[in-house]
Amino acid sequence: EYLALTGARLDGKEMLSAGLATHFVPSA
Protein backbone atom coordinates (compact mmCIF):
# COMPACT_ATOMS: atom_id res chain seq x y z
CA GLU A 1 0.00 0.00 0.00
CA TYR A 2 2.62 2.53 1.07
CA LEU A 3 4.93 1.39 -1.70
CA ALA A 4 2.21 2.08 -4.25
CA LEU A 5 1.83 5.65 -2.98
CA THR A 6 5.58 6.16 -3.00
CA GLY A 7 5.82 4.94 -6.59
CA ALA A 8 3.07 7.34 -7.62
CA ARG A 9 4.90 10.26 -6.01
CA LEU A 10 8.28 9.29 -7.40
CA ASP A 11 9.18 9.24 -11.08
CA GLY A 12 8.98 5.48 -10.86
CA LYS A 13 12.74 5.11 -11.23
CA GLU A 14 13.07 4.91 -7.47
CA MET A 15 10.66 1.99 -7.29
CA LEU A 16 12.30 0.28 -10.25
CA SER A 17 15.66 0.63 -8.56
CA ALA A 18 14.21 -1.06 -5.50
CA GLY A 19 12.96 -3.84 -7.76
CA LEU A 20 9.46 -3.60 -6.28
CA ALA A 21 7.78 -2.00 -9.28
CA THR A 22 9.50 -4.00 -12.00
CA HIS A 23 6.18 -4.07 -13.84
CA PHE A 24 5.76 -0.32 -13.34
CA VAL A 25 8.75 0.49 -15.55
CA PRO A 26 7.92 3.46 -17.84
CA SER A 27 8.73 3.45 -21.55
CA ALA A 28 11.11 6.31 -20.91
Biopython code that builds the backbone (N, CA, C, O; Angstrom):
import numpy as np
from Bio.PDB.StructureBuilder import StructureBuilder

atoms = [
    (1, "GLU", "N", (0.837, -1.189, 0.000)),
    (1, "GLU", "CA", (0.000, 0.000, 0.000)),
    (1, "GLU", "C", (0.883, 1.255, 0.000)),
    (1, "GLU", "O", (0.761, 2.108, -0.879)),
    (2, "TYR", "N", (1.745, 1.353, 0.966)),
    (2, "TYR", "CA", (2.616, 2.527, 1.069)),
    (2, "TYR", "C", (3.557, 2.605, -0.128)),
    (2, "TYR", "O", (3.845, 3.684, -0.646)),
    (3, "LEU", "N", (4.028, 1.435, -0.554)),
    (3, "LEU", "CA", (4.934, 1.387, -1.700)),
    (3, "LEU", "C", (4.248, 1.933, -2.931)),
    (3, "LEU", "O", (4.868, 2.630, -3.734)),
    (4, "ALA", "N", (2.966, 1.621, -3.087)),
    (4, "ALA", "CA", (2.207, 2.081, -4.250)),
    (4, "ALA", "C", (2.159, 3.605, -4.250)),
    (4, "ALA", "O", (2.350, 4.237, -5.289)),
    (5, "LEU", "N", (1.903, 4.194, -3.082)),
    (5, "LEU", "CA", (1.832, 5.649, -2.979)),
    (5, "LEU", "C", (3.190, 6.266, -3.283)),
    (5, "LEU", "O", (3.280, 7.287, -3.965)),
    (6, "THR", "N", (4.229, 5.649, -2.777)),
    (6, "THR", "CA", (5.577, 6.161, -2.998)),
    (6, "THR", "C", (5.901, 6.152, -4.482)),
    (6, "THR", "O", (6.464, 7.113, -5.007)),
    (7, "GLY", "N", (5.545, 5.066, -5.160)),
    (7, "GLY", "CA", (5.816, 4.944, -6.590)),
    (7, "GLY", "C", (5.086, 6.016, -7.367)),
    (7, "GLY", "O", (5.605, 6.549, -8.347)),
    (8, "ALA", "N", (3.868, 6.332, -6.922)),
    (8, "ALA", "CA", (3.067, 7.342, -7.617)),
    (8, "ALA", "C", (3.725, 8.709, -7.453)),
    (8, "ALA", "O", (3.735, 9.515, -8.384)),
    (9, "ARG", "N", (4.268, 8.963, -6.282)),
    (9, "ARG", "CA", (4.896, 10.261, -6.011)),
    (9, "ARG", "C", (6.230, 10.366, -6.732)),
    (9, "ARG", "O", (6.574, 11.418, -7.271)),
    (10, "LEU", "N", (6.974, 9.275, -6.739)),
    (10, "LEU", "CA", (8.279, 9.288, -7.396)),
    (10, "LEU", "C", (8.121, 9.154, -8.900)),
    (10, "LEU", "O", (7.030, 8.875, -9.397)),
    (11, "ASP", "N", (9.209, 9.354, -9.614)),
    (11, "ASP", "CA", (9.176, 9.244, -11.076)),
    (11, "ASP", "C", (9.032, 7.790, -11.505)),
    (11, "ASP", "O", (8.862, 7.498, -12.689)),
    (12, "GLY", "N", (9.100, 6.886, -10.544)),
    (12, "GLY", "CA", (8.978, 5.478, -10.862)),
    (12, "GLY", "C", (10.357, 4.835, -10.918)),
    (12, "GLY", "O", (10.488, 3.624, -10.741)),
    (13, "LYS", "N", (11.368, 5.627, -11.160)),
    (13, "LYS", "CA", (12.736, 5.110, -11.233)),
    (13, "LYS", "C", (13.170, 4.602, -9.863)),
    (13, "LYS", "O", (13.884, 3.606, -9.749)),
    (14, "GLU", "N", (12.724, 5.302, -8.835)),
    (14, "GLU", "CA", (13.068, 4.908, -7.469)),
    (14, "GLU", "C", (12.544, 3.506, -7.181)),
    (14, "GLU", "O", (13.262, 2.652, -6.662)),
    (15, "MET", "N", (11.284, 3.289, -7.526)),
    (15, "MET", "CA", (10.662, 1.991, -7.295)),
    (15, "MET", "C", (11.362, 0.920, -8.116)),
    (15, "MET", "O", (11.631, -0.175, -7.622)),
    (16, "LEU", "N", (11.655, 1.240, -9.367)),
    (16, "LEU", "CA", (12.301, 0.282, -10.245)),
    (16, "LEU", "C", (13.656, -0.109, -9.650)),
    (16, "LEU", "O", (14.038, -1.279, -9.653)),
    (17, "SER", "N", (14.356, 0.877, -9.150)),
    (17, "SER", "CA", (15.662, 0.634, -8.556)),
    (17, "SER", "C", (15.535, -0.322, -7.380)),
    (17, "SER", "O", (16.407, -1.159, -7.150)),
    (18, "ALA", "N", (14.451, -0.190, -6.646)),
    (18, "ALA", "CA", (14.212, -1.057, -5.498)),
    (18, "ALA", "C", (13.836, -2.452, -5.971)),
    (18, "ALA", "O", (13.994, -3.429, -5.239)),
    (19, "GLY", "N", (13.329, -2.540, -7.216)),
    (19, "GLY", "CA", (12.960, -3.842, -7.756)),
    (19, "GLY", "C", (11.564, -4.241, -7.311)),
    (19, "GLY", "O", (11.165, -5.395, -7.468)),
    (20, "LEU", "N", (10.813, -3.283, -6.753)),
    (20, "LEU", "CA", (9.465, -3.602, -6.283)),
    (20, "LEU", "C", (8.437, -3.343, -7.374)),
    (20, "LEU", "O", (7.415, -4.025, -7.455)),
    (21, "ALA", "N", (8.718, -2.349, -8.214)),
    (21, "ALA", "CA", (7.776, -2.002, -9.280)),
    (21, "ALA", "C", (8.380, -2.354, -10.632)),
    (21, "ALA", "O", (8.391, -1.532, -11.548)),
    (22, "THR", "N", (8.878, -3.568, -10.751)),
    (22, "THR", "CA", (9.497, -4.003, -12.000)),
    (22, "THR", "C", (8.499, -3.934, -13.143)),
    (22, "THR", "O", (8.875, -3.734, -14.298)),
    (23, "HIS", "N", (7.218, -4.102, -12.811)),
    (23, "HIS", "CA", (6.176, -4.067, -13.836)),
    (23, "HIS", "C", (5.725, -2.636, -14.091)),
    (23, "HIS", "O", (5.008, -2.364, -15.054)),
    (24, "PHE", "N", (6.150, -1.723, -13.222)),
    (24, "PHE", "CA", (5.755, -0.325, -13.342)),
    (24, "PHE", "C", (6.823, 0.494, -14.074)),
    (24, "PHE", "O", (6.872, 1.718, -13.953)),
    (25, "VAL", "N", (7.670, -0.195, -14.830)),
    (25, "VAL", "CA", (8.747, 0.487, -15.552)),
    (25, "VAL", "C", (8.182, 1.282, -16.722)),
    (25, "VAL", "O", (7.521, 0.712, -17.590)),
    (26, "PRO", "N", (8.433, 2.599, -16.760)),
    (26, "PRO", "CA", (7.925, 3.461, -17.839)),
    (26, "PRO", "C", (8.677, 3.236, -19.138)),
    (26, "PRO", "O", (9.791, 2.712, -19.126)),
    (27, "SER", "N", (8.086, 3.622, -20.253)),
    (27, "SER", "CA", (8.725, 3.450, -21.552)),
    (27, "SER", "C", (9.972, 4.319, -21.644)),
    (27, "SER", "O", (10.914, 3.995, -22.369)),
    (28, "ALA", "N", (9.970, 5.416, -20.909)),
    (28, "ALA", "CA", (11.114, 6.314, -20.914)),
    (28, "ALA", "C", (12.270, 5.659, -20.154)),
    (28, "ALA", "O", (13.344, 6.248, -20.035)),
]
sb = StructureBuilder()
sb.init_structure("model")
sb.init_model(0)
sb.init_chain("A")
sb.init_seg("    ")
for serial, (resi, resn, name, xyz) in enumerate(atoms, 1):
    if name == "N":
        sb.init_residue(resn, " ", resi, " ")
    sb.init_atom(name, np.array(xyz, "f"), 0.0, 1.0, " ", f" {name:<3s}", serial, name[0])
structure = sb.get_structure()
